[in-house]
């Protein structure tokens, strides 16, 4: 995905491999309504795309932990609360890689939720995006 000069996000779904709906035992796959409810409850939403992709547009309320930094930044996650991970969409490997790394590190599967549709489905449904806030 990239931000076009017009301010619209351009989606290229011609790359990648479609990911399964269920990534791993105990990991809950969620849709858009569950993401909205999760955010309304003040829970964590992680955009696992690289920083440069996150920097152009994301789901409002998302924080960025790039998939290749997940284990080294595991202390920024709360295993007592569910965290939703997302990336570009069903064909993107970033969230599945982040989730696999967490599971390998013995992070509790019940604390991991996977928004498989990612930014692709979010935008396709006309849901809002925003430039991310600078880190605190």
ZARO-128434 format. One line per 4 residues: their letters; for each residue x, y, z of N, C-alpha, C. Coordinates in pm, whole numbers, plus 50000, padded with zeros to 5 digits. Layout:
BEGIN
a	X/Y/Z/X/Y/Z/X/Y/Z | ...
//
This chain:
BEGIN
xxxx	50084/49883/50000/50000/50000/50000/50088/50123/50000 | 50038/50224/49934/50111/50351/49936/50011/50463/49930 | 50050/50579/49978/49967/50697/49976/49986/50767/49842 | 49879/50784/49766/49886/50852/49637/49891/51003/49659
xxxx	49932/51076/49558/49938/51221/49567/49802/51281/49604 | 49694/51215/49566/49560/51265/49594/49520/51245/49740 | 49602/51176/49818/49570/51147/49956/49501/51013/49974 | 49466/50947/49863/49405/50816/49870/49512/50710/49886
xxxx	49477/50602/49953/49570/50490/49967/49550/50397/49849 | 49660/50363/49781/49656/50272/49667/49688/50133/49717 | 49600/50037/49687/49616/49901/49735/49663/49812/49621 | 49771/49739/49643/49821/49642/49547/49810/49505/49611
xxxx	49712/49427/49566/49689/49294/49623/49744/49184/49534 | 49839/49218/49448/49893/49120/49353/50018/49050/49405 | 50055/49072/49529/50177/49015/49585/50140/48929/49705 | 50234/48854/49753/50217/48778/49877/50142/48647/49858
xxxx	50119/48581/49970/50048/48454/49975/49934/48468/50074 | 49815/48427/50036/49700/48439/50124/49724/48356/50251 | 49701/48418/50364/49724/48356/50494/49596/48286/50541 | 49610/48180/50621/49491/48110/50671/49412/48198/50768
xxxx	49285/48166/50781/49200/48240/50874/49245/48215/51018 | 49280/48091/51049/49325/48055/51183/49477/48034/51178 | 49552/48125/51239/49699/48116/51233/49756/48008/51323 | 49701/47995/51443/49756/47900/51540/49650/47870/51645
xxxx	49664/47755/51709/49573/47718/51817/49575/47826/51925 | 49457/47869/51966/49445/47966/52074/49451/48111/52032 | 49492/48138/51908/49497/48275/51857/49363/48305/51790 | 49297/48409/51837/49164/48445/51787/49177/48537/51666
xxxx	49107/48502/51558/49102/48588/51440/48979/48677/51453 | 48995/48807/51428/48886/48903/51445/48860/48980/51316 | 48743/49042/51311/48705/49126/51199/48697/49272/51242 | 48645/49353/51152/48643/49498/51173/48562/49540/51296
xxxx	48446/49480/51317/48364/49518/51433/48434/49488/51563 | 48504/49374/51567/48580/49341/51688/48697/49437/51708 | 48760/49481/51599/48869/49579/51611/48813/49708/51671 | 48699/49755/51621/48640/49879/51673/48603/49867/51820
xxxx	48543/49754/51858/48507/49731/51998/48632/49726/52086 | 48735/49661/52037/48864/49649/52108/48920/49789/52136 | 48920/49874/52035/48970/50011/52052/48882/50090/52148 | 48750/50072/52138/48658/50141/52230/48685/50103/52375
xxxx	48734/49981/52396/48767/49934/52531/48905/49980/52576 | 48977/50054/52488/49108/50106/52523/49219/50003/52517 | 49196/49893/52443/49296/49788/52433/49391/49814/52317 | 49501/49741/52316/49611/49766/52224/49588/49706/52085
xxxx	49615/49789/51984/49610/49750/51844/49749/49776/51786 | 49812/49672/51732/49949/49683/51682/49952/49668/51531 | 50005/49770/51466/50032/49768/51322/50172/49708/51309 | 50180/49587/51255/50308/49516/51252/50384/49537/51120
xxxx	50340/49632/51040/50411/49663/50916/50539/49741/50948 | 50633/49746/50854/50755/49826/50876/50719/49972/50904 | 50808/50040/50973/50783/50179/51016/50748/50271/50899 | 50811/50252/50785/50782/50342/50672/50639/50323/50619
xxxx	50587/50202/50624/50448/50178/50582/50352/50237/50685 | 50380/50214/50812/50299/50270/50920/50297/50422/50913 | 50408/50479/50876/50421/50625/50871/50334/50693/50768 | 50280/50619/50672/50197/50682/50570/50050/50682/50608
xxxx	50002/50574/50670/49860/50564/50706/49840/50440/50790 | 49750/50451/50887/49719/50336/50972/49577/50346/51025 | 49534/50246/51097/49403/50247/51161/49414/50340/51283 | 49318/50431/51299/49324/50522/51415/49338/50445/51546
xxxx	49434/50485/51628/49457/50422/51757/49564/50315/51756 | 49615/50280/51637/49717/50174/51628/49855/50228/51666 | 49933/50139/51728/50075/50166/51753/50156/50079/51659 | 50276/50117/51633/50361/50039/51543/50467/49962/51621
xxxx	50466/49831/51599/50578/49745/51638/50605/49661/51514 | 50706/49698/51436/50735/49621/51314/50755/49473/51346 | 50708/49388/51257/50710/49244/51280/50847/49191/51316 | 50952/49250/51262/51086/49200/51291/51143/49254/51423
xxxx	51064/49334/51495/51105/49386/51626/51016/49334/51739 | 50923/49245/51707/50822/49202/51804/50884/49142/51930 | 50975/49049/51915/51031/48982/52033/51115/49079/52115 | 51195/49163/52051/51278/49255/52129/51194/49363/52198
xxxx	51070/49383/52153/50982/49483/52214/50864/49419/52287 | 50877/49291/52321/50770/49216/52387/50728/49280/52519 | 50819/49351/52584/50786/49417/52711/50684/49529/52694 | 50662/49574/52570/50563/49679/52543/50421/49622/52530
xxxx	50410/49489/52540/50281/49422/52531/50238/49376/52669 | 50107/49367/52690/50053/49322/52818/49989/49185/52798 | 50054/49077/52844/49999/48943/52825/49869/48919/52902 | 49831/49011/52991/49707/48997/53066/49587/49053/52988
xxxx	49613/49122/52879/49508/49181/52796/49528/49138/52651 | 49419/49116/52577/49436/49081/52436/49489/49199/52355 | 49578/49167/52264/49633/49265/52170/49601/49217/52030 | 49550/49309/51946/49522/49276/51807/49641/49318/51722
xxxx	49684/49226/51635/49792/49254/51540/49733/49256/51399 | 49778/49352/51318/49736/49357/51178/49852/49406/51093 | 49838/49384/50962/49936/49435/50867/49861/49481/50742 | 49913/49452/50624/49850/49500/50501/49722/49426/50463
xxxx	49709/49302/50498/49589/49227/50462/49614/49079/50454 | 49518/49006/50399/49523/48859/50399/49646/48799/50333 | 49712/48872/50245/49829/48818/50175/49961/48864/50237 | 49955/48940/50343/50076/48997/50404/50131/48902/50511
xxxx	50261/48892/50519/50327/48801/50614/50368/48868/50744 | 50357/49000/50755/50410/49070/50872/50345/49025/51003 | 50213/49032/51012/50147/48990/51137/50165/48841/51165 | 50147/48753/51065/50174/48612/51093/50316/48587/51146
xxxx	50415/48658/51093/50553/48642/51142/50566/48694/51285 | 50503/48808/51314/50508/48863/51450/50442/48768/51548 | 50326/48715/51510/50252/48624/51597/50330/48495/51618 | 50390/48443/51514/50471/48322/51527/50590/48347/51622
xxxx	50652/48462/51610/50764/48495/51699/50719/48504/51844 | 50602/48562/51867/50549/48570/52003/50521/48430/52059 | 50457/48346/51978/50426/48211/52024/50553/48131/52053 | 50655/48147/51970/50783/48081/51991/50848/48128/52121
xxxx	50820/48254/52158/50873/48311/52282/50784/48280/52402 | 50687/48192/52382/50597/48146/52490/50498/48254/52535 | 50472/48353/52450/50369/48453/52480/50235/48380/52475 | 50141/48411/52566/50015/48334/52571/49928/48356/52446
xxxx	49890/48249/52378/49808/48261/52257/49675/48335/52282 | 49618/48319/52400/49490/48384/52430/49502/48536/52432 | 49623/48588/52447/49645/48733/52448/49673/48788/52308 | 49671/48701/52208/49701/48742/52070/49574/48731/51986
xxxx	49536/48841/51924/49427/48842/51828/49483/48887/51693 | 49430/48830/51587/49481/48854/51451/49370/48915/51366 | 49392/49038/51321/49299/49100/51225/49353/49070/51086 | 49308/48960/51029/49358/48910/50902/49333/49007/50787
xxxx	49220/49076/50789/49185/49169/50681/49281/49285/50669 | 49338/49325/50780/49438/49431/50782/49393/49560/50716 | 49491/49642/50683/49462/49773/50627/49388/49761/50493 | 49415/49656/50418/49348/49635/50289/49197/49630/50306
xxxx	49148/49542/50393/49004/49529/50412/48946/49652/50482 | 49021/49708/50576/48976/49827/50649/48947/49940/50550 | 49039/49965/50460/49022/50071/50360/48913/50035/50260 | 48910/49909/50217/48809/49864/50121/48667/49886/50173
xxxx	48650/49879/50304/48519/49900/50365/48489/50047/50391 | 48582/50134/50356/48561/50278/50375/48578/50324/50518 | 48647/50245/50600/48670/50283/50739/48785/50383/50746 | 48787/50465/50851/48886/50575/50856/49029/50527/50878
xxxx	49120/50602/50820/49263/50586/50845/49314/50723/50886 | 49434/50724/50937/49495/50851/50974/49646/50837/50972 | 49712/50949/50954/49858/50943/50973/49881/50912/51121 | 49978/50830/51154/50000/50796/51294/50051/50914/51374
xxxx	50027/50908/51504/50080/51009/51594/50228/50983/51615 | 50307/51088/51634/50448/51065/51662/50463/50989/51795 | 50568/50908/51809/50587/50835/51936/50602/50930/52052 | 50552/50885/52168/50559/50970/52290/50696/50961/52352
//
